[in-house]
């Protein structure tokens, strides 16, 4: 009897927070930028292949803000500045505009455009230079579909420089017209059965925390809860109801499935989904393992049902490979690794279902060519793989008989806890301000109109967005953390102003003022010659080393971070030295290997963690931390090169370091500019 094929569910999550202030104007441009780069491009890539199916999750705040580009200069603050001639900008507006135009990923988006690369490092710009910078910024964000199909984009890319104010107007008109086609394209592909489209509670809140803040400590008993919390169950209902209404407006039917914001679930939120007719939801493998009390991988590759709702649990490792690791590999190598990983699951499991759930917009700017080469290689290989069949989540929910889950452990897709949105003093402070504002509105004895009540409700729901809490604390970093903080607090300030009473002074105090300002990357300050023994020896042994703190590298996306938190590096005349610190107890030294990859030559040097030495003049030691010495003889006459490190267990990549790309080693470094005083 032939074995049934593996069913593979790709799930791409599309989300942006609500950037609108009390005046309805979007203060940040990321909806627009991802619209021209990702929101059409991702389903278009699927549509190019007859037998590839996928699921896309469109959040309500994303769909609403896309609609505003019928009048972009009215609703998008960035574009209202971008549209002006530079001579009409005041100094602060000009500097903020430049900051945005220089926020683009450099290696994959700036460097390929010669003029953009030339302008990027400048601190001052003439008006003509700024016009070029503005146009190139938007062109860099244009996806492959626009670059191949849009006449204006193709013409301006070919010209490359010397743009005019009229060129800006033509480009903006072309891009806004394009944005109007995005949601109808999803609707068309869903009607054809090529994709399914789900949604998320309205403002992307962590529903279990709204319903009961105690869920944070149930998921992690060490989590410190906000003080004087109250249940916001009715708000949770409103988030679901409003998302269903908006979805029906665009797709002419109710959504079949929901992606709970951040994969956050508990028993009460699932009961709400069932109550509103939701047939399926998805979350992370950690939730399943906690719920079963068993982390056996064989349990993962099945569909489950809890309280009448079908559930798919994401393979965190496979998802992170696409979201983070494969951007460092060539398309063919990445796809070979992915197909091999799927093949292992197919061979080891009976009738497996695999759920690959990934942020659908933020990963691709780190890939060459916006991931176009990777996806073409991936989808074409999958079409030719007889033992693997791609499916939508809607089809999954109607397919294999699910297993009934007896219990459901509360948690999210990040480590199976809610710690990304609660527990840290900044995160808890934000919750406490929401609870304080809610109590004040409930105790308010004044009279307001029905319209004012509606506006107050809107600000409460918007303040509950998960994104504000994401940027509080020290687990994620952003150059725009202050802007996010202000957006959050302004929602609560607006509520008091609508009631006609003075907002409390603490709402005007920035929450991010408590942030740790230490840099994630410090360059070496002097040569060093440490002893490679894996131990913490003299303070002076690594004095003057460079360091990179992996804990500060996570921004719009997150992942299983691996055992290494921080590494130190430097060199002398004989070798390059690296010390890796973190939870060394998680390193299985009997099975793991450390690969050192030279980006320029693709040479690889392998360190076996069970051996004291790896090759002539190379050393490795693991005890209190992992330390290596890599001989300079490997590099010959090379003076400047980039290293990448991979902890590998068989074919499984446990961690890639640095998480932001590759480590630049300059053997001619004179160190004078790197001292911190």
N, C-alpha and C positions, 0 to 999 in steps of 0.2 A: 504493500500500500504506500502510495506516495505521501511524503510528509507535507503538511500544510505550510504555505509560505509564512515567513515572518511578516507581521503587519507593522508598518512604520508610520507613526503620526508625527509629522512636522507641525510645530505650533509656534507661530511668530507673533510676539506681543508688541503692539504699537501703542505707545502712550507718551503723552506730554502733560505736565501739570497745567493748571489753569493760570496763565500769566496775566490775566485781566485784573486791573485794579478796580477801585470803586467807580472809575469813570468809564469802564468797559474797554480800555485800551490795553493791549498786550505789551508788557514792558520788556519782554525778551523775544528773540526771533527764532527760537528753535523749532516751533511748529512749521514755520515757513521753510526753514532750511532742510529739515528732514522730509518735508513734502516734496521738494524738488529733487531730493536724493534717494529717498527710501520708500515712501508710502505707496507710490505707484510702481516703483522698480521691483519690489519684492514679489508682488503677485504677477507682474509681467514676466519675471524670470520663470515662475511656475507655468504660466500660460504657454511658454515656448515648447513645452514637452507634453506630449499627448497623454502619457500614463502617469504623470506626477501629480499628486494631490497634496494639499496642505490646508491648515487652519490658520486664520488670521484673527487676532483679537484687536478690535478698535475700541478704545475707551471713549466715553462720552465727552470728556473735556477736549480730547483731540478732535473729534468730529465737529463739535461746536465751534472750535477755533478755526478749523479749516473753512467753515462757512463764512468767516469774517473777511476772507480775501476777495469778496466781491467789492470791498472798499478798503484796500490795504492801507492807504495813507491815513485813513481815519482810525483804524483799529490796531495798526502795528507801529509802535513807537520807533523801533529801529528803522523801518522802511520810510517813515515820515522824515527822518534825518537823512537817510541814504538818498532819498529822492531830491533833496535840495542841492544846489550848487555849493561846493565847499566854502565859497566866499560868504555864504549866507549863514554859516554856522558860528555860534559863539564858542569860546575856548573849551568849556566843559563838555558841550555837545560833541565837538570835534574829537576830543580825547576819548570820550566814551565810544564813539563810532569807530575810531581806530582800534580800541581795545577789542571790540567785537570782531572787526575784520582781521585781527591777528590771533583769534582764538582757535583757528583751524588747525587740525592735525597736520604737522609739518611734513613728515617724510612722505606720506601717501597722498596728500592733497595740495600742499603748497609747492613742494619741490618739483613735481611734474610740470608746473607752469612757470617757465623761465622768468618772466617779468615779475610774477608774484614772489618767487624766491628772492629776486633782487631787491624788491621793495620791503620785504618782510622785516629785516633786521633794523630798518631805519627808525629813528625816534621822531623825526620831523619830516613833514611832507609838504611840497608845494601843492597848489590846488589841482594842477594837472596830474601830479603823482597820486594824489588822493583819489581822484576819479578812477585812475587805473586800478588802484588798490580795491576800491569799492566794487568795480565790475569783476575783477578777478576773484574776489571773495565769493561772489554769487556763482560765478562760473565753476569755481572749484567744488562747490556744493552740488552742482548739477549732476544727476546720475547718468548712467550710460544710455538709458532710453532717451533722455533729452539731448544728450550729446550726439546721438545718431539720428534722431528723428525731428528735432526742432530746428527750423531754418535759422532763427536769430542766434540761438546758442552756438550752432555750428559755425556761423559766420564770425562771431566774436572770438570764439576759441581759435579759429584759423588766423585771425588778425593778431591776437596776442597782446597788443598794447596800443597806446595812442587813442584811447577811447574818449568820447565826448559826452556831454550831458544828454544829448539826444540818444546816444547809444544806451544810456542808463534807462531812459524812458521806454525804449523799445524792448529792452530786456525785461523790465518789470512787467510790462503789459503781457509779454509772452509767457512769463512764469506764472502770473496770476490766472491767466486763461487756462493754463495747464492744470493748476490746482483744482479747478472746478470739475475736472474729469476724474478725480481720484476715487471718491466714494462711489459714483456710478460704475466705475470699472470693477470694484469689489462686488457690487450688486449683480453685475452681468456674469462674472465668473461663478458666483454662488448659484445663480439661476441655471447655469450650464452644468452644475455638479462638479466643477473643477476644484472649488475650495468651499470651506464653510467659514462663516464669520460669527464670532462670538463677541461679547462685550464684558464690561467690568462695572461694579457699583459706581455711581455717577462721578464723584470727585476722587475716585481711586483711594478710598479710605481703607484702613486695616479694620475690617468689619468686626472680628472677634474682640478687638480692644474697645471699639465703640460700645459693643454690647455688654462687655464685662472686662474691666481692666485686670481682674484677677487672672485672666488667661495668660498674662505675661509671666506671672510666677508659676502657673501650672506648667508652662512650657519650659521654664528655667527657674528652679527654686531659688537661685542666687540673684535674680533680678530685683532691683529696688523699685517699688511701685511709686507713681506720683501720689502726692498727698490729697486726701479728700476727693477721691474720684467718684463719679456718678455714672450711671448707665445712660447711654445715648441710643437706646434701642430704637426709638421712633425715628431718629436720624438714619439709622441703618436701613430701616424700611424705605425711607424716602430715597436713599441712594439707589436702591434696587428698582423701585417704581419709576424713577425718572430715567434711568438707563433703558429700561424696557420701552418707555414711551419714545425716547429719541431713536432707538434702534428701529422701532416700527415706522417712524417717519421716513427713514432712509431705505429700509429694506422691505417695507410693506408686510411685515409679519413679526411675531415675537421671536426673540432669540431662543435658540434651543439650548445653548450652553453659555456659561460664564467662566471667565478666568478671575477668581477672587484676587483682588489687588495683592500683589506680592505673594500669591499662592497661600494667603493667610486663611486658615480654616479652624473651626471648632464645631461642636455639635449644634449650638444654637444658630450659627450662621448658615450651616447646611440646611437646617430646618426651615429657615427663611427662604433659601433658594427653592426648596421643594414646594413651599407654600405658594410661590409665585410662578410655578410651572416650569422651572429650570430642570432640564433632563440630565445635564452632565456638568461637571466642573473638573478642574485639573489642579494639581499641586505637586509638591516635591517628594522624592523618595524618602527623605528623612521623616516625613509625617507617617508614611506607611510603616517604616521600620519601628518607630516609636509606638504606633498603634498595635502592631503585632507582637512587640517585644522580641523581635527576631530580625537581624540584619542580613539574612541569607539572600543573595542576589536572585535566587530562583523565584522568590516571592514577588519581585519587582515587575516581571514581564508578563503581567496579567491585568485584566480590568477588574475593578471592584465596584461594589455599591454600598452606600451607607445611607440609611434613612430614606430610601427610595431614589437617591441621586447617584448616577453612575460616576465613577471617579477614575481618572488617569493619573498615574504618578510618574513624574519625569525622571529619566535617567540623568542624574546630575553630572556624572562624568562625561557622557557623550555630549550633553548640552554644552558643558564648559569647553570641550574641545573645539566646538564651532565658535562659541562666543569669545574665546580667548587664545587658545593654543594654536589653531591652524593658521592664524594670521602670520605666524613666523615661518610657515612652511610653503613650498611651492604647491600649486593647486593639485597636481597629480599625486605628490607625496601625501598631502592631507587626505585626499579622497581614498587613496590606497589604505591609509591607516583607518579611516572611518569604516570602509567596507569590510576590512579585516576584523574590526571590533564587532560589527554587526554579525559577521559570519561566525564568530566565536559564540555569540548569544544564540544564534540559530542552531548551531551544532549541539549546544549544551542544554537547551531548553526545549520543552514540548509546546508547540503551537504558540510561540511568544508574541506579545504585543509590546512594542517599544515606543516610548513617548519622548521625543526630543523637543524641549520647550526652551526657547531662547528669545531674548530681547531682539526685536525685529528691526531695530534702527541704529543702535549705538555701536554695534561691533564693526560694521562694514567700513567705517572711515579709517580703521586700523589695517584693513586689508588693502593690498594693491588693487587698483581699478575698481574700488568699491565692492569687492567680492565677486565681480562678474566672472572672472576666470574660475574661481572656486565653485560657484554655483553651477556654471555650465558643465564643469567636469563631474560634479556630484550628481546632478540630475540625469545626465546622459548615462553615467555608470549605473545608476539605480534603475533606469528604464531597461537596461540590458541585463539586469540581475534577476533571473527567474525565481530565485528563492525568496525574494523580498518584494513586498507589495505596499506602496504608499496608500494611505487612506486619510480621510478627514475625521475630525473628532465626532461630527454628526453621525458618520457611518460607523465609527467605533462604538458609539452608544447604542446603536441598533444591532450590533454584531454579536460577538462572542458572549456567552452567558457569563455575567460577572459573578465574582465571589462576594458573598455578603461579609462586610466588616462588622465585627461585634462592637468594637469601640473605635473612636477617632480621637487621636491625641491632638491637642491644639498646637499650632505652630505655623511657620511660614516657610518659604523656599530657601531662606538663608539660615542654615544651621539648625533648622527645625524649631527655632525660637522666634520671639518678637523683639529681640534685643536691638535690632536696627532701628526700632521705632519707640523704644521705651527703655528705662533703666538708667541711662546716662543723665547727669544733672541737667544738661541742656534740653534733652528730649522730654524729660519729666517736667521741666519748667514750661515748655510749650503746652503740654497737656493741662497743667495746673492753670494756665491762663485761659484755656478754653473752658474748664470747669468753673473758674471764677466768673467769667463772662456769662455763662449759662445761668448760674445762680443769680447774678444781678438782673438778668432779663426776667427770670421767674419772679423775683421780688419787686419788679418795677410796677408802680401803681399809677403811672401816667396813662394817657390815651394816645394811641397811634392808629393810623389808617390801615386798612387791609393791605394796601400797596406797600406800606412801610413794614408790615409784618412779613410780607413776601420777601422783601429785600433783606431783612434780618435773617430769615431762614437761609437765604442764598449765601450770605457771608458765613454763617455757622457751618453749612455743609462744605464750603470751599476751604475753611480753616482746618477741616478734618482730613484733608488730602495727605496721603502718606509721604509725599515728596518733601514737605517741610521738615518732617522728623528725620528723613534720610540725611539731610545736610547738617543737622545738629549733631553735636558730639564729635568724636575724633576718628570715626570709622570710615568716613568718606570726605573727600576734599574737593573744593571747587573754587575757581577764581570769582565766582558770582554768589558765594555764600551770603554775603551781606544783602544782596538784592533779594534772595529767597527769604531771608529772615524778615526783611521789611514787608514783602508781600504777605507773609503770614500774619504779622502783627497788625498790618493795616486792615485786614478783614475784621479783626476784633475791635479795633479802634472805630471802624465804620459802624459797628453795631451800637456802640454807645452814642455816637453822633446821631444816628437815626432815632434813638430814644430821646435825644435832646438833653443828655447829661454829659458831664465832663468825663472822658476816659481816664481810668486810673493811671497814675504816673508810671507804673511799672510796665505798661504797654509801650512806652516810648524808650525803654531801655533795651538796647540790642541784646539778644540772647547769644549771638555768636561772639560777643566780646570775651566770653570765657574760653574761646577756642585755643588750642595749642598751635602756636605759630612756627614751630620748629620745621625746617625744610625736610622734604623726604630724601633729597639727594645732597650729600656733602662731598666735594671732590677732595682728593688727597692733598695734604698740606706739606708732606715731607717724605723722603724715602724711608723704607722700613725693612727689617730683616727678622721676622718673628720665628719662633720655634714651632714647627708643625707637629703638635702633639695632642690637639683637641682639648686642651685645658685652658682655663683662665689663669694665666701666670702673672707676671709683672704688669702693672698699669702701663709702663713705658713700652712694652713689647709692640703694641699696635698704635702707639701714639703717633698722630699725624696721618692716620689712614683715612681713606674715603669710606663713605657708607651710603647705603640705600635702604630706606625703611619701607618694606613692602606693605605695611599696614596703612600707609598714607597714599597708596597708589590707586585706590579704588574710588571711582567717581560715579558715573551714571549706571554702571553695572557692578555686580558682585559675583563671587564664585566661591567654591571651596578653596580656601587659600593655601592649603598645603602646610607642611610642618615648619617651613622657614619664614620667620617674621622680618628679619633684618640681616644684611650681610655687610662685611667690612672688606676692604681691598686696598692693595698698594703693591709696590714692586721695588726691587733693588736691581743690581747689575746682573743677577743670576736668574731671578724667577719673578713670576707674578703670584701674589698671595691672596687667598680669599678665605674668610672665616664666616660660616653660616650659623646663625643663632635662631632658636625658636623652641618648639616642643620636640626636642631630640628623641624623647621616648616614643614618638610616633614613627620614627625612622626604623624600618625593618632592615638592618644592615646586612642580613643574610640574603636578601632578595633584590635590594636596590642597587642601582648603579648611578653614578653621576657622569653625565656627558657634558663636556666643554666644547662648544661649537664656535668656530671662528667664522663670522659672517662673510668676510671678504673672500675667503678661500673655500668655505664649506667644509674645511677640515674638522674632524671630530676626535677628541681625546677622551678615552673612557677610564673612569676611576671605579674600581671595584671596592665597595665599602667594607668587604671582608678582608681586604689585603692592606698591609701597611704602605706598600709602594705600588705604583701603577705602571711606571715605565722609567727608563733611565733619567735621572735628575728630576723626576716628578715624585711628589709625596702626598699622602692622604692620611688623615688621622681623625677618628671620631670618638669622642668621650663626652665631655660637657658640651661641646659643640663640634661641628664638622669643619675641618680646616684642610686646605689643599695648597700645594706649591706647584705651579706649572712652569716648567723650564722655558727661558727665553730662547733656547735653541730651536724651539718649534717655529718661531716666527721669522727666523732669518734676518733679512734686511728690513722687514716691516717695522715701522715706527708708530703708526697710528692704525688701530684696528678695533673691532667690536666683538665682544664675547657674549655668548648666551649660555645659560646653564640649564640642564634638564635633569631632574630626578626621575628615573625610569624604573618601573617594575615590570619586567618582560616587555610587552608591547604597550603597557599602560603608562602614560605620562602623568606622574604624580604632581609635579610642579614645574613651571617654567619661570626662570629668573633672568633678568629683572622682569617684572610684570608689565612694564611699559615699553619693552623693546629690547635693546641690547646695551651692554655696558661698554662705554668708550674708554679704551686704554691708550694713553699717550705716553710713549716711552721717552719722549723729549720734554715732558712736563717740567717746567722750572719752578712751579709751586707758588711763586711770589703773589699771584693774584688770588690764591685760594684760602688765605688766612682769614679766620674769623676772630674778631676781637670783642 
